[in-house]
């Protein structure tokens, strides 16, 4: 089963993936789809508030953050990692519960990145906002680093997230019953 979605004029068929016996989600994966990534970055950039840096959670939003930085001629973007790496010093960590990952995860930002975004206007970007937990964790990381979040953007908002007025998205994505019927958000 698939769901056809129109993302600011570009159509894709999303495979439906069951989360349990009653609920399925449309699998939106930008990895490997250069046309989609370039298109979504350009469309989101038309809607951005003034910002200094883009920051995104690892991993599926990385191509989007990169492409938005490239198209806007920015010299840098930031990624909140899922685990602290050996090169990271003085890390900030926030726990997050994602709809697509079993168990809890962490998002990590190191001191060097925190120093660069301190006092700066940051734009949080993600591929899909579902429960909003990753977004909340990103906001906490930015606050700990002393950055000002001036915007929150995603390509898609899933389920109830589509009703939020504090995020900018290109299209809503419904949740689905196990048989593939869209559930009104």
C-alpha positions in Angstrom: 0.0 0.0 0.0 1.1 3.5 -0.8 -0.1 7.0 -0.3 0.4 9.7 -2.9 1.4 13.0 -1.5 1.9 16.4 -3.1 4.7 18.4 -1.5 4.6 21.9 -2.9 4.0 20.6 -6.4 6.2 17.5 -6.3 4.4 14.2 -6.0 5.7 11.0 -4.3 4.2 7.7 -3.4 4.9 6.9 0.2 4.9 3.2 1.4 2.6 2.7 4.3 4.3 1.0 7.3 2.4 -0.5 10.2 3.3 0.7 13.7 0.9 -1.7 15.4 -2.3 -3.6 14.6 -4.3 -0.4 14.3 -2.0 2.3 13.0 0.3 2.9 10.0 2.4 5.8 8.9 3.5 7.0 5.5 7.2 6.4 5.2 8.8 9.6 4.1 12.5 9.2 3.4 14.5 11.9 1.6 17.7 9.8 1.5 18.7 9.1 -2.1 16.0 11.3 -3.6 18.0 14.3 -4.8 15.1 15.9 -6.7 12.9 15.8 -3.6 15.6 17.2 -1.3 16.5 20.1 -3.6 12.8 20.9 -4.2 11.9 20.8 -0.5 14.9 22.9 0.5 14.0 25.6 -2.1 10.4 25.6 -1.0 11.2 25.9 2.7 13.7 28.6 2.1 10.9 30.7 0.6 9.2 30.5 4.0 12.1 31.0 6.5 12.3 33.9 9.0 15.6 35.7 9.3 18.2 33.3 10.8 21.9 32.8 11.3 22.2 29.0 11.3 20.3 25.9 10.5 20.3 23.0 12.9 18.7 19.5 12.4 18.5 16.3 14.3 20.4 13.3 13.0 19.8 11.5 10.6 17.0 11.8 8.0 17.0 15.7 8.1 20.7 16.0 7.3 20.3 16.1 3.5 17.6 18.8 3.9 19.8 20.9 6.3 22.8 20.6 3.9 20.7 21.5 0.8 19.1 24.5 2.6 22.6 25.7 3.6 23.9 25.2 0.1 21.1 27.0 -1.6 21.3 29.9 0.8 25.1 30.2 0.5 25.5 29.5 4.2 29.0 28.3 5.2 27.8 26.0 8.0 24.9 24.0 9.4 24.7 22.0 12.5 23.5 18.5 13.4 22.4 17.2 16.8 23.9 13.7 16.9 22.2 10.6 18.3 25.3 9.7 20.3 28.3 11.5 21.6 31.3 10.9 19.4 35.0 10.8 20.5 35.7 14.2 18.9 32.9 15.9 20.9 33.9 17.8 24.0 31.6 19.2 26.7 28.4 17.7 25.3 24.8 18.7 26.0 22.3 15.8 25.8 18.5 15.6 25.7 16.5 12.4 25.8 13.8 12.0 23.1 11.1 9.5 22.4 10.4 9.1 18.6 7.4 7.6 17.0 9.6 5.7 14.5 12.2 4.4 16.9 11.6 1.9 19.7 12.8 3.1 23.0 14.3 6.4 23.9 17.1 8.2 22.1 19.4 11.1 22.9 20.3 14.1 20.9 23.7 15.5 21.5 25.4 18.8 20.7 29.0 19.5 21.6 30.6 22.6 23.1 32.3 23.7 19.9 29.0 23.8 18.1 27.3 25.4 21.1 29.9 28.1 21.1 29.2 28.9 17.5 25.4 29.2 17.9 25.5 31.0 21.2 23.5 34.2 20.9 22.6 33.4 17.3 19.2 33.0 15.6 18.8 29.3 14.7 16.3 27.6 12.5 15.4 24.0 13.4 14.6 21.9 10.3 13.4 18.3 10.2 11.9 16.0 7.6 8.7 15.1 9.4 7.2 16.3 12.7 5.0 13.7 14.3 4.8 13.7 18.1 7.0 16.8 18.3 9.4 15.1 20.7 12.4 15.5 18.5 11.5 19.2 18.0 11.1 19.7 21.7 14.5 18.1 22.3 16.1 20.3 19.6 14.6 23.4 21.3 16.1 22.3 24.7 19.5 21.7 23.1 19.4 25.2 21.5 18.4 26.8 24.8 21.2 25.1 26.6 23.6 26.4 24.0 22.2 29.9 24.4 20.8 30.1 20.9 17.5 31.8 20.0 15.1 29.5 18.0 13.5 31.8 15.5 11.7 29.1 13.5 10.8 25.5 13.3 10.3 23.9 9.9 9.7 20.5 8.4 8.7 19.1 5.0 5.7 17.3 6.5 3.6 17.4 9.7 2.0 14.1 10.5 -1.3 13.6 12.3 -2.0 16.2 15.0 1.3 18.0 14.3 -0.4 19.3 11.1 -2.7 21.5 13.4 0.2 23.2 15.1 0.7 26.9 14.3 4.2 27.1 15.7 5.8 25.1 12.8 6.1 25.8 9.1 5.5 22.8 6.9 5.1 22.2 3.2 2.3 19.6 3.5 0.3 17.6 6.0 0.7 13.8 6.2 -2.2 11.9 7.7 -1.9 8.8 9.9 -3.5 5.7 8.5 -5.5 2.7 9.8 -4.0 -0.7 9.4 -5.8 -1.1 6.1 -4.4 2.1 4.7 -7.3 4.4 5.2 -6.2 8.0 6.1 -7.2 9.1 9.6 -8.4 12.7 9.6 -6.0 14.8 11.7 
